Amino acid sequence: MINFLSAIFEEMDEMVYIADMDSHEIVYMNRQLRESLGYFSEQEYAHKKCYKVLQGGNAPCAFCNNTALSEKSSFHGYTEIPF
């Protein structure tokens, strides 16, 4: 299932990333986002904080919705992140 989702994300024109809910560390970036940010390998962004890589910040973004996420419930939303 993961390979299937990864294949879909890799071909999307939208920028997609997955970050750990607790640590904010980036786990995955799709091709579109990697290319936009100039990353060529996972090692270049792995374990870096999403707010640092995506926004240049030193703390979670004001619009971060991680507190609304849990393993037992879902959160449906869309946030347009300014780059």
N, C-alpha and C positions, 0 to 999 in steps of 0.2 A: 504493500500500500504506500509506503514512504517513497519508493522509487517511482511509483505512478504519479504521486503528487509532485515530487521533485521535477519530473519530466514536464508536467503541465506548467509549473511555476517558471521553469527555465525558458519556456517559449512565450511567456506572456510579455506584452509590451509595458505592462504596469510594473512598478517597483515593489518587490515583496521582500520582507525580512521576517525572521523569527528570532525573538530574544527570550532568554530565560526570564520567567515571571518574577523571580526573587532577586536575582543578581543583576538583571538588565544586560547580561552579556549576550552578544550576538552569537546565535547558533547557526544561522543560515541567511544568505542573501541570494536572490536570484540573479541571473545574468544581467538583466536590465539595470538593476541597482549597482551591481559590481562594476559594470562598465561606466556608469555615470559617475561613480566615486573613484574610479581608477584602480580598483583591486583586480588582481589577476589570479589570486589563489585564496583558498579558505584561511590559510595560515596568516595572511595579512590582516584579517579582521577578526578572526576567532578570539574569543575571550575578551574582546574590547567592549566597553559599555556602549549601548545603542545611542544614548544621549550624547556621548562624546563623538562618535563616528558620524552620526546623522545631523547633529545640531551644533557640535563644537562646544557643548555645555559641560559643566562639572557636576551636575545633579540631574535627576530625572526631570523630564520636560513637564511643563504645567499641564499639558494636554494628555499626559500618560494615563492610560486606562488599566494598568496592571492591577490596581486595587479592586477593580470590578471583575477580575478574572478569578476563577477557582476551578478545581478539578471536578467539582460536583455540579457546577452550573455553567451556563454559557453566557457570553456577552456578544451581542451583535451591534456592530457600529462601524463607522467609517470615519477616518480622520485624514484630512488632507494635510500632509506635513510640508511646511514651507522649507525649501532647500536654498 
